[in-house]
Amino acid sequence: RHHYRASVLFISYRMSVQTIRNVFSVEAGYRLSDDQIVNHFPNHYELTRKDLMVKNIKRYRKELEKEGRSPLAEKDENGKYLYLDFVPVTYMLPADYNLFVEEFRKSPSSTWIMKPCGKAQGKGIFLINKLSQIKKWSRDSKTSSFVSQSNKEAYVISLYINNPLLIGGRKFDLRLYVLVSTYRPLRCYMYKLGFCRFCTVKYTPSTSELDNMFVHLTNVAIQKHGDDYNHIHGGKWTVSNLRLYLESTRGKEVTSKLFDEIHWIIVQSLKAVAPVMNNDKHCFECYGYDIIIDDKLKPWLIEVTAAAPAPGRTTHSPQHASVPTWAWQSPRPQMFLRPGRKGTDFRLDGLLLGEV
């Protein structure tokens, strides 16, 4: 596809994650020309793979602590970060099993959520509130030891946000799209048309409903199979509607603070992976950020995906009527571009979140 950037013609290519790996592999010997750009960074998985995202954010925190002078690394009397506590407590299994058990025993009534590191659309996710459930999972996976295994699929286990903000009694999350044009210097933009995804069944923290994914998981791939799923609106709200709702129920100032905090989380997560990202000049990326808001209006970063949903992966509905068709296809520059004053150039049509 041909686009104009600062009145200079360039060609963007839509490539799958696997194709990107092949193109940038040493063995391939393929080199892009100056007028070609592609829609993924070579090692985008440093942010989009669940375990690596958490690992990089933890490393970023420790590096700021080592500097000693950064106010970002400040902690409260309980040892929690004042400004960088935006990811739920998370461990990698099987590697961090002993650390997880130690944390679990501090609060044995807590609920945790397990997710396979390399899967999406809610596949393989389940909730636990007993250590015996993990041991059963390990046995079912034909693994006798958490320490010695090497062929077992990696999981992350995170403290479950059991006090989510509810609307109409239902849990929801936010899907926000962020374009990164370069990591060094970091330049990122928020697409203005994000949306909320709602569960079809009213939320309850009851342990009897831990296995009911229609209560806990907002993924459309899960919810569309529920009896109460609405195929007309797809269980979605635009972010602008959410903002209006919060302004009317919680106030404008509180709502603005919430969205400022969400923007802060996104920028900090990108800064966390910037040092390890292969910042090839031929690459850009459109990330899908999944954010959950708790009942105290604190936003939590749950995960980041490497691609906007394709038409077959989400429900098109009247809620999406204002969103151009290409916004639901592969991440491409025009998602954030619109014609400028001249007919031959384009300008970014999104909120500039960070330029570092």
C-alpha positions in Angstrom: 0.0 0.0 0.0 1.2 3.5 -0.9 1.0 6.3 1.7 2.5 9.7 2.1 4.5 10.7 5.1 5.8 14.2 5.3 5.1 14.4 1.5 7.6 11.4 0.9 6.2 8.3 -0.8 6.7 5.1 1.2 5.2 1.6 0.9 3.9 -0.3 3.9 3.6 -4.1 4.0 1.3 -6.2 6.1 3.3 -9.1 7.4 2.4 -11.9 9.9 4.5 -12.3 13.0 6.2 -15.4 11.4 7.0 -13.6 8.2 8.6 -10.8 10.2 10.8 -13.3 11.9 11.8 -14.8 8.6 12.5 -11.4 6.9 14.8 -10.2 9.8 16.5 -13.5 10.4 20.3 -13.6 9.7 19.9 -16.7 7.5 17.4 -15.0 5.2 19.8 -12.3 4.1 16.8 -10.1 3.1 17.1 -6.4 3.4 14.3 -3.8 3.1 14.8 -0.8 0.9 14.6 2.7 2.3 11.0 3.2 1.1 9.6 0.0 2.7 8.1 -0.3 6.2 6.5 -3.3 7.9 3.9 -3.6 10.6 6.0 -5.3 13.4 9.3 -4.8 15.1 11.5 -7.9 14.9 11.2 -8.7 18.6 7.8 -7.2 19.3 7.2 -10.2 21.6 9.3 -8.5 24.3 6.0 -6.6 25.0 3.3 -8.8 23.6 4.3 -12.1 25.2 2.8 -12.2 28.7 5.9 -13.4 30.6 8.3 -11.1 28.8 6.1 -8.1 29.3 6.2 -8.7 33.1 9.9 -9.5 33.1 10.8 -6.3 31.3 8.6 -4.1 33.5 10.2 -5.7 36.6 13.7 -5.1 35.2 12.7 -1.5 34.4 11.7 -0.9 38.1 14.9 -2.4 39.4 17.0 -0.3 37.1 15.2 2.9 38.3 15.8 1.8 41.9 19.5 1.3 41.2 19.7 4.9 39.9 18.7 5.9 43.4 17.5 9.3 42.4 14.5 8.5 40.3 11.2 9.4 42.1 9.5 6.9 39.8 10.9 4.1 41.9 9.6 5.4 45.2 7.8 2.9 47.5 5.3 3.2 50.3 5.7 1.8 53.9 4.5 -1.6 52.7 7.1 -1.8 49.9 4.7 -1.1 47.0 5.6 1.2 44.2 3.8 4.5 44.4 4.0 5.1 40.6 4.9 1.8 39.0 2.4 -0.5 40.6 0.3 -0.9 37.5 0.7 -4.7 36.8 -0.9 -7.3 39.1 1.5 -9.4 41.1 2.7 -12.0 38.6 4.9 -15.1 38.6 6.1 -17.4 35.8 5.3 -21.1 36.1 7.0 -23.4 36.5 10.1 -21.3 37.1 8.7 -19.1 40.0 6.6 -21.8 41.6 8.3 -21.6 45.0 8.1 -17.8 45.0 4.4 -18.0 44.1 3.7 -20.5 47.0 5.3 -18.1 49.4 3.2 -15.2 48.2 0.0 -17.3 48.1 0.4 -18.4 51.8 0.5 -14.7 52.8 -3.1 -14.4 51.6 -4.6 -17.9 51.2 -8.1 -16.6 50.5 -6.9 -14.7 47.4 -7.8 -15.7 43.8 -5.2 -16.1 41.0 -5.6 -16.3 37.3 -3.4 -18.6 35.1 -2.7 -17.8 31.5 -0.5 -19.6 28.9 2.3 -17.2 27.8 1.9 -17.8 24.1 -1.9 -18.0 23.5 -4.6 -15.4 22.9 -8.4 -15.0 22.8 -8.9 -16.5 26.3 -7.5 -19.9 25.4 -6.1 -22.0 28.3 -7.1 -19.4 31.0 -8.5 -20.6 34.4 -8.8 -19.2 37.9 -7.6 -20.9 41.1 -7.9 -20.2 44.8 -6.2 -23.3 46.2 -2.7 -24.7 45.8 -4.1 -28.1 45.2 -5.6 -26.8 41.9 -2.2 -26.0 40.6 -0.9 -29.4 41.7 -3.8 -31.0 39.8 -3.0 -28.9 36.7 0.6 -30.1 36.9 -0.5 -33.8 37.2 -3.0 -33.4 34.3 -0.1 -31.9 32.2 1.9 -35.1 32.9 4.5 -33.2 34.8 5.8 -34.6 38.1 7.9 -31.7 39.2 7.7 -27.9 38.8 11.4 -27.6 39.0 12.8 -30.2 36.6 10.4 -29.8 33.7 11.6 -28.5 30.4 8.9 -29.3 27.9 5.9 -27.9 29.8 4.2 -24.9 28.3 5.0 -21.8 30.2 2.3 -20.0 32.1 2.0 -16.8 34.1 -0.1 -16.7 37.3 -1.3 -13.2 38.4 -3.2 -12.0 41.4 -6.8 -11.7 40.1 -8.4 -8.2 40.2 -11.4 -9.3 42.2 -12.8 -5.8 42.7 -13.3 -4.7 39.1 -15.3 -1.6 38.3 -18.8 -2.8 37.3 -21.3 -1.2 34.9 -24.8 -2.8 35.0 -23.3 -5.4 37.4 -20.9 -6.7 34.7 -17.2 -6.8 34.4 -15.5 -5.1 31.5 -12.0 -4.2 30.2 -10.7 -1.6 27.8 -9.0 -2.3 24.4 -6.9 0.7 23.4 -4.7 0.9 20.3 -1.3 2.5 20.5 1.0 3.2 17.5 4.7 3.2 18.1 6.6 4.7 15.2 10.0 4.5 16.8 11.5 3.4 20.2 14.6 5.5 20.1 13.5 8.2 20.5 10.2 6.8 21.8 7.3 8.2 19.9 3.8 6.8 20.5 0.2 7.7 19.7 -3.1 6.7 21.1 -5.9 5.9 18.6 -9.0 7.8 19.6 -11.5 5.1 19.0 -10.9 2.4 21.6 -13.7 0.3 23.1 -14.8 -1.6 26.2 -15.6 -5.3 26.2 -18.3 -6.5 28.6 -19.0 -9.9 30.1 -22.4 -11.3 29.4 -23.1 -12.6 32.9 -23.2 -10.4 36.0 -20.0 -10.4 38.1 -19.7 -12.2 41.4 -16.5 -12.9 43.4 -18.1 -16.1 44.7 -15.7 -19.1 44.6 -18.6 -21.2 43.2 -18.4 -19.2 39.9 -14.6 -19.4 39.4 -15.0 -21.8 36.5 -17.6 -19.6 34.8 -15.6 -17.7 32.1 -18.7 -15.8 31.0 -18.4 -14.0 34.4 -14.6 -13.4 34.4 -13.2 -13.2 30.9 -14.1 -10.3 28.5 -12.7 -11.9 25.4 -15.2 -11.8 22.5 -13.9 -15.3 21.5 -15.3 -16.5 24.8 -18.4 -14.3 25.3 -19.9 -14.9 21.8 -20.6 -18.5 22.9 -22.7 -17.4 25.9 -26.5 -17.6 25.9 -26.8 -13.9 26.7 -24.4 -12.7 24.1 -25.9 -9.8 22.0 -24.9 -10.1 18.4 -26.2 -6.6 17.6 -23.9 -4.6 19.8 -21.4 -7.3 20.6 -21.3 -6.4 24.3 -19.2 -3.3 23.5 -19.1 0.4 24.4 -16.8 3.0 22.8 -14.3 4.6 25.2 -15.9 7.9 24.6 -19.2 6.5 26.0 -17.3 5.1 29.0 -15.8 8.5 29.6 -19.2 10.2 29.5 -20.6 7.6 31.9 -17.8 8.1 34.4 -17.9 11.9 34.2 -21.6 11.8 35.0 -21.3 9.2 37.9 -17.8 10.0 39.3 -17.1 13.5 38.1 -15.0 15.1 35.4 -11.8 15.6 37.5 -11.7 12.0 38.7 -12.3 10.7 35.1 -9.6 12.9 33.6 -7.2 11.6 36.3 -8.1 8.0 35.4 -7.3 8.5 31.7 -4.1 10.4 32.5 -3.0 7.3 34.6 -3.9 5.0 31.7 -1.7 7.1 29.3 1.1 7.0 32.0 0.9 3.2 32.2 1.2 2.9 28.4 4.2 5.2 28.2 6.0 3.5 31.1 5.4 0.0 29.6 6.9 1.2 26.3 9.9 2.7 28.1 10.4 -0.6 29.9 10.9 -2.5 26.7 12.6 0.2 24.7 16.2 -0.8 25.7 15.7 -4.3 24.4 13.6 -3.6 21.4 15.2 -3.9 18.0 14.4 -0.4 16.7 14.7 -1.0 13.0 13.9 2.1 11.0 11.7 0.0 8.6 9.3 -0.9 11.4 6.3 0.4 13.2 3.8 -1.3 15.5 0.1 -1.0 16.5 -0.3 -2.6 19.9 -3.6 -3.5 21.5 -3.6 -2.6 25.2 -5.9 -4.4 27.6 -6.7 -2.4 30.7 -8.9 -3.3 33.7 -10.2 -0.6 36.0 -10.9 -1.6 39.6 -13.7 -0.1 41.8 -11.3 2.5 43.2 -10.7 3.7 39.6 -7.2 2.4 39.6 -6.2 1.1 36.1 -4.2 -2.2 35.7 -2.3 -3.3 32.6 -3.3 -6.9 31.9 -1.6 -7.6 28.6 -0.6 -6.2 25.2 -1.3 -7.8 21.8 0.7 -7.5 18.6 -2.2 -6.8 16.2 -5.6 -5.2 15.9 -8.3 -7.8 15.5 -9.1 -8.9 11.9 -12.7 -8.9 10.7 -13.2 -12.5 11.6 -12.0 -12.1 15.2 -14.4 -9.5 16.5 -18.1 -8.7 16.2 -19.0 -5.9 13.9 -22.0 -4.0 15.2 -23.6 -0.5 15.2 -21.1 0.4 18.0 -18.4 0.1 15.3 -20.2 2.1 12.7 -18.0 5.2 13.3 -14.9 3.1 13.0 -13.5 2.8 9.5 -13.3 -0.8 8.2 -9.5 -0.7 8.1 -9.3 0.0 11.8 -10.4 -3.6 12.4 -7.9 -5.1 10.0 -4.1 -5.4 10.3 -2.3 -2.5 12.1 -1.5 -0.1 9.4 -0.4 3.6 9.4 -3.7 4.9 8.0 -5.3 3.9 11.2 -3.7 6.9 12.7 -3.4 9.1 9.6 -5.8 11.5 8.0 -5.3 13.9 5.1 -3.6 17.2 6.0 -4.4 20.6 4.5 -2.7 19.7 1.3 -4.0 16.8 -0.7 -0.7 15.0 -0.8 0.3 14.7 2.8 -1.0 13.1 5.9 -0.8 13.8 9.6 -1.1 11.6 12.6 -4.7 11.6 13.9 -4.2 10.4 17.5 -3.1 11.6 20.9 0.6 11.9 21.2 1.3 10.0 24.4 5.0 10.2 24.6 8.0 11.5 22.8 11.2 10.8 24.8 
